[in-house]
Structure formats: C-alpha cells, structure tokens
C-alpha cells in the first residue's frame, strides 16, 4: 500500500533518543506510513541505532547540513500526500498520526497543517510542552502555549492557531509546495531554531492557516540552544531578527519596532560581552539580513498577486 504519510526525522548525535522515536513512528496504527531519517554526520552511533530498525529509510550525510536543509532534502525525497515533521527526541502515541491525518483530511483546503498536543516526558502529572506556537511581536519572543503547565484539559479544544511546532506537525503536500520559496520550504540560512515560526508567519501572510488537534498526543523532551554552545545560541537569537525582516510588513511594524530595535541591540551587545563566543551573532546578522530581505520581497510579490 502506498504511504499516506511520510514521517521525517533529522538526527545529529541522537543515539540516546532516536530508537524510542523510531519505534513509536513505525508502530503507528490505522495509517500507512513511511519513515525517513536524514542523519547529519552523527559520530555517536546514531546510525547503528537506526540500522536496528530496517523499516526506516536512512539518508546519511557526510556533513551537518542543519535541521532546515535536512528537512528540505527529506521533503524532496518523498511523494506521500502528507508529511509529518518529527523531532528525534519525541514519542508518538500509536494513534497520533491517524488522528492528525483525519483532522487535516476533514479541514478546509487552505489549512496547511495540523499539530498535536505535545507533552513532556515526566513522571506523575502530565506537563505540557506545547499546544501551539504564539508570536509576541512586541518583544519578538516566540513561545509555546501552555509550556510547563500541568495538563488539566485547559487546551483540549481543537481550533485554529498561529502554527504548530515542527517537533511534530502534519502538512499537506500541496501546502509544502505553495509555501516554498525558490524551491525550499525552510530557510536554510536559519540552520535550526525558529524556522517553524518563520514558516507559520509566512503561511498566514499567504492565506494559509493551521489547526490544533488535542486528541493527538506526542511526547517531547525538548532541548535548549544554549545547551549546544554559544554558536547555536547566537543562531537562535539572530533568527528572531531574520524572521521579522522576512515576514513583517512595514505598516504593521511601525507601531512597535521603534521600541523593539534599541532594546534588542542592547541585548545583543550585552550577550556578546558576557558570553564567550556569542559575538558571532553580529556576523550572522550581517550575513543573513540580505537573504531575509530578498525573501520578504518574494513574499510581498506573492501577497500582491494572490
């Protein structure tokens, strides 16, 4: 049976977690799935762990392309009508993909994707990891709704929201094509972090929406860019600026940017002075803003032609 959904995971030195993620992905009930892994030059035995699950299709890269470029490669490698982006530090419940697929199949055609309720791996009470992303433009601080709260059913109503975390999100194939710029769904200059916010913001400007399906459950460990060293921490910090440059239109931004820019420059200067190696953020911003501006122009042209 042809795969209804392609489950796509990107790994980089994830030996400790990838087995559990793959076992859950391969055990999905009621839906035909193919599972694909793009490994970004792991050196810790991740590929050996993946090889123990021969049903998973592996693409092994000799270099670390980053989360964004690797996912773009996975999207191009499969032709399933639905694509589930999944982090390697997750565990899907057996009915998760089936419930997401049903929700998306019954949604209006301009719904690009649907996301589940993400819960943390924790003993005792269920703790929420994400019930969807929220973008606060006034402090340019994307965050996950409900993160850290005990799950008491307060987010159990399905509905439209800003967008799902790419830790776990099911997309329509046609939406992936419509939201791509120059043939790329995710901006590869981001490398990793906030690429899902960038995608959701762009999608909404182009007339697409997202839905939340709380009955679908996925557990997620979640890491922090700061745990991976100052370079990735700087990358995450600068990506906030790049998504603003690419996606905010001038008229909407005038109301808050005059407050935001001086404060953000002060923050960037302080972090560069106090965290060894964080100063690379200035070079990232210098090298990245032109590409973000070019994407802004592409998006604006699409909005005008819609």
C-alpha positions as CSV (number, residue, x, y, z in Angstrom):
1,X,0.0,0.0,0.0
2,X,1.4,3.4,-0.9
3,X,2.3,5.5,2.1
4,X,-0.4,8.0,3.1
5,X,2.1,9.9,5.2
6,X,5.9,10.3,5.3
7,X,7.3,10.7,8.8
8,X,10.6,12.7,8.5
9,X,13.2,12.9,11.2
10,X,16.5,14.7,11.3
11,X,19.3,13.4,13.5
12,X,22.6,14.6,14.7
13,X,24.3,12.6,17.5
14,X,20.9,11.4,18.8
15,X,21.8,7.8,19.7
16,X,20.2,8.0,23.2
17,X,16.7,9.0,21.9
18,X,16.3,8.0,18.3
19,X,15.4,4.4,19.0
20,X,12.4,5.3,21.0
21,X,11.2,7.8,18.4
22,X,11.6,5.4,15.6
23,X,9.8,2.5,17.4
24,X,6.8,4.7,18.0
25,X,6.8,6.1,14.5
26,X,7.0,2.6,13.0
27,X,4.2,1.4,15.2
28,X,1.5,3.9,14.1
29,X,-1.9,2.3,13.9
30,X,-4.5,2.7,11.2
31,X,-2.4,4.6,8.6
32,X,0.2,3.6,6.1
33,X,3.4,5.5,6.9
34,X,6.9,5.5,5.6
35,X,9.6,6.6,8.0
36,X,12.6,8.5,6.7
37,X,15.7,9.7,8.6
38,X,18.3,12.2,7.5
39,X,21.3,11.8,9.6
40,X,23.6,14.9,9.8
41,X,27.0,13.3,10.2
42,X,26.4,11.7,13.6
43,X,29.5,10.4,15.3
44,X,28.0,8.8,18.4
45,X,26.4,5.6,17.0
46,X,23.1,7.1,15.9
47,X,23.3,5.3,12.5
48,X,23.9,2.0,14.3
49,X,20.8,2.6,16.4
50,X,18.8,3.5,13.3
51,X,20.1,0.3,11.5
52,X,18.3,-1.8,14.1
53,X,15.0,-0.6,12.6
54,X,15.5,-1.7,8.9
55,X,12.0,-0.4,8.0
56,X,13.2,3.1,8.4
57,X,14.7,4.7,5.2
58,X,18.1,6.3,6.0
59,X,19.8,9.2,4.2
60,X,23.3,9.6,5.7
61,X,25.0,12.9,5.1
62,X,28.8,13.3,5.5
63,X,28.3,16.8,6.8
64,X,25.9,18.5,9.1
65,X,23.5,20.4,6.8
66,X,21.4,21.7,9.7
67,X,17.8,21.0,10.6
68,X,16.3,23.2,7.9
69,X,18.3,22.0,4.9
70,X,18.0,18.3,6.0
71,X,14.2,18.6,6.2
72,X,14.1,20.2,2.8
73,X,16.0,17.2,1.5
74,X,13.5,14.8,3.1
75,X,10.5,16.7,1.7
76,X,12.1,16.3,-1.8
77,X,12.8,12.6,-1.2
78,X,9.2,11.5,-0.7
79,X,6.0,12.0,-2.6
80,X,3.5,10.9,0.1
81,X,0.4,13.2,0.1
82,X,1.1,14.1,3.8
83,X,4.4,14.8,5.5
84,X,4.9,14.6,9.3
85,X,7.9,16.5,10.6
86,X,9.1,14.9,13.8
87,X,12.0,15.5,16.2
88,X,14.2,12.6,17.2
89,X,13.5,13.3,20.9
90,X,9.8,12.5,20.7
91,X,7.5,9.6,21.1
92,X,4.2,9.4,19.2
93,X,1.2,7.7,20.7
94,X,0.1,4.8,18.5
95,X,-2.9,6.7,17.2
96,X,-1.3,10.1,16.8
97,X,-0.7,10.2,13.0
98,X,-4.2,8.7,12.4
99,X,-5.8,11.4,14.4
100,X,-3.8,14.2,12.8
101,X,-4.5,12.8,9.3
102,X,-8.2,12.6,10.0
103,X,-8.2,16.2,11.3
104,X,-6.3,17.5,8.3
105,X,-8.3,15.5,5.7
106,X,-11.6,16.9,7.0
107,X,-10.3,20.5,7.3
108,X,-10.8,23.2,4.7
109,X,-8.2,23.0,1.9
110,X,-6.4,26.2,3.0
111,X,-5.4,24.6,6.3
112,X,-1.8,23.9,5.7
113,X,-1.1,21.6,8.7
114,X,-2.3,20.3,11.9
115,X,-0.4,19.8,15.2
116,X,-0.9,17.6,18.2
117,X,-0.7,18.3,21.9
118,X,3.0,17.9,22.9
119,X,3.6,16.7,26.4
120,X,6.9,16.4,28.2
121,X,8.5,13.1,29.3
122,X,7.8,13.4,33.0
123,X,6.8,11.2,36.0
124,X,3.5,11.9,37.7
125,X,1.3,14.7,36.2
126,X,1.3,15.3,32.5
127,X,3.2,18.5,31.8
128,X,2.6,20.5,28.6
129,X,5.4,21.1,26.2
130,X,3.4,22.9,23.5
131,X,-0.2,23.3,22.4
132,X,0.9,25.6,19.5
133,X,3.3,28.5,18.9
134,X,2.5,32.1,19.9
135,X,4.3,35.0,18.4
136,X,4.6,38.1,20.6
137,X,5.7,40.8,18.2
138,X,6.2,43.5,20.8
139,X,9.1,41.6,22.4
140,X,9.8,39.3,19.4
141,X,9.7,36.3,21.7
142,X,8.0,33.3,20.1
143,X,6.9,30.8,22.8
144,X,4.8,27.7,23.1
145,X,1.3,28.0,24.5
146,X,0.9,26.2,27.9
147,X,4.6,25.2,28.2
148,X,5.4,24.0,31.7
149,X,1.8,23.9,32.8
150,X,0.2,20.7,34.2
151,X,-2.2,19.3,31.6
152,X,-5.7,19.7,33.2
153,X,-7.6,19.8,29.9
154,X,-7.3,23.6,29.6
155,X,-6.1,23.2,26.0
156,X,-8.4,20.4,24.9
157,X,-10.5,22.4,22.4
158,X,-9.4,21.9,18.8
159,X,-9.2,25.0,16.6
160,X,-7.2,27.4,14.6
161,X,-3.9,28.8,15.9
162,X,-0.7,30.6,14.8
163,X,1.1,27.4,14.0
164,X,2.4,24.0,15.2
165,X,5.9,23.3,16.4
166,X,7.9,21.3,13.9
167,X,8.8,19.0,16.7
168,X,5.6,17.3,15.4
169,X,3.4,18.7,12.7
170,X,1.5,17.1,9.8
171,X,1.4,19.1,6.5
172,X,-0.4,18.7,3.2
173,X,1.9,18.1,0.3
174,X,0.3,20.9,-1.7
175,X,0.9,23.3,1.2
176,X,4.5,22.4,1.2
177,X,4.8,23.3,-2.4
178,X,2.8,26.5,-2.1
179,X,4.8,27.8,0.9
180,X,8.2,27.1,-0.6
181,X,10.4,30.0,-1.8
182,X,12.8,29.2,-4.6
183,X,12.0,25.6,-4.1
184,X,12.8,25.5,-0.4
185,X,10.2,25.1,2.4
186,X,12.5,26.1,5.3
187,X,15.0,28.9,5.1
188,X,18.3,27.1,5.2
189,X,20.2,30.2,6.5
190,X,18.4,29.6,9.8
191,X,20.2,26.3,10.2
192,X,18.0,25.5,13.2
193,X,15.6,27.3,15.6
194,X,12.6,29.4,14.9
195,X,12.3,28.1,11.3
196,X,8.8,26.9,12.3
197,X,7.8,30.4,13.4
198,X,9.1,31.8,10.1
199,X,7.1,29.2,8.2
200,X,3.9,29.8,10.1
201,X,4.2,33.6,9.7
202,X,4.8,33.3,6.0
203,X,1.9,30.9,5.6
204,X,-0.5,33.2,7.2
205,X,0.6,36.1,5.0
206,X,-0.1,33.9,2.0
207,X,-3.6,32.9,3.1
208,X,-3.0,29.6,4.8
209,X,-4.0,28.6,8.3
210,X,-3.2,25.9,10.9
211,X,-5.2,23.7,13.2
212,X,-4.7,22.1,16.6
213,X,-5.8,18.6,17.3
214,X,-5.6,17.9,21.1
215,X,-6.6,14.3,20.9
216,X,-3.4,13.5,19.1
217,X,-0.6,13.2,21.7
218,X,3.2,13.3,21.2
219,X,5.8,13.3,24.0
220,X,8.8,15.6,23.6
221,X,11.9,16.0,25.6
222,X,13.0,19.4,24.2
223,X,16.4,20.9,24.4
224,X,17.7,24.5,24.5
225,X,20.1,26.1,22.0
226,X,22.2,27.3,25.0
227,X,23.0,23.6,25.9
228,X,24.6,23.3,22.5
229,X,27.1,26.1,22.9
230,X,27.3,29.8,22.1
231,X,27.2,29.5,18.3
232,X,23.8,27.8,18.2
233,X,22.6,30.1,21.0
234,X,23.6,33.1,18.8
235,X,22.0,31.4,15.8
236,X,18.7,31.2,17.6
237,X,18.9,34.8,18.8
238,X,19.6,36.2,15.4
239,X,16.9,34.0,13.7
240,X,14.4,36.1,15.6
241,X,15.5,39.1,13.7
242,X,15.6,37.3,10.3
243,X,12.0,36.1,10.6
244,X,10.9,39.7,11.4
245,X,12.8,41.1,8.4
246,X,11.3,38.5,6.1
247,X,7.7,38.5,7.3
248,X,6.6,41.8,8.9
249,X,5.2,44.3,6.5
250,X,6.3,47.9,7.0
251,X,2.9,49.4,8.0
252,X,2.3,46.8,10.7
253,X,5.8,47.0,12.1
254,X,5.9,50.8,12.6
255,X,3.7,50.6,15.7
256,X,6.3,48.6,17.8
257,X,9.6,48.5,16.0
258,X,10.7,51.8,17.3
259,X,10.6,50.4,20.8
260,X,11.9,47.0,19.9
261,X,15.1,47.8,18.0
262,X,17.0,49.8,20.7
263,X,16.3,47.2,23.3
264,X,17.3,44.3,21.1
265,X,20.5,46.0,20.1
266,X,21.3,46.5,23.8
267,X,20.5,42.8,24.5
268,X,22.7,41.7,21.7
269,X,25.6,43.9,22.9
270,X,25.2,42.6,26.5
271,X,25.1,38.9,25.5
272,X,28.1,39.4,23.2
273,X,30.1,41.0,26.0
274,X,29.1,38.4,28.7
275,X,29.0,35.1,26.8
276,X,32.2,33.9,25.3
277,X,31.7,33.2,21.6
278,X,28.3,34.8,21.4
279,X,29.8,37.7,19.4
280,X,29.4,35.6,16.2
281,X,25.8,36.8,16.3
282,X,26.9,40.1,14.7
283,X,28.4,38.3,11.7
284,X,25.3,36.1,11.4
285,X,23.1,39.2,11.3
286,X,25.4,40.9,8.8
287,X,25.4,37.9,6.6
288,X,21.7,37.0,6.9
289,X,19.7,40.2,6.6
290,X,20.1,40.5,2.8
291,X,18.7,37.0,2.3
292,X,15.8,37.7,4.7
293,X,15.1,40.9,2.8
294,X,15.1,39.0,-0.5
295,X,12.6,36.5,1.0
296,X,10.5,39.5,2.2
297,X,10.3,40.8,-1.4
298,X,9.3,37.3,-2.7
299,X,6.5,37.0,-0.1
300,X,5.3,40.5,-0.8
301,X,5.1,39.8,-4.5
302,X,3.1,36.6,-3.8
303,X,0.7,38.5,-1.5
304,X,0.1,41.2,-4.2
305,X,-0.6,38.6,-6.9
306,X,-3.0,36.5,-4.7
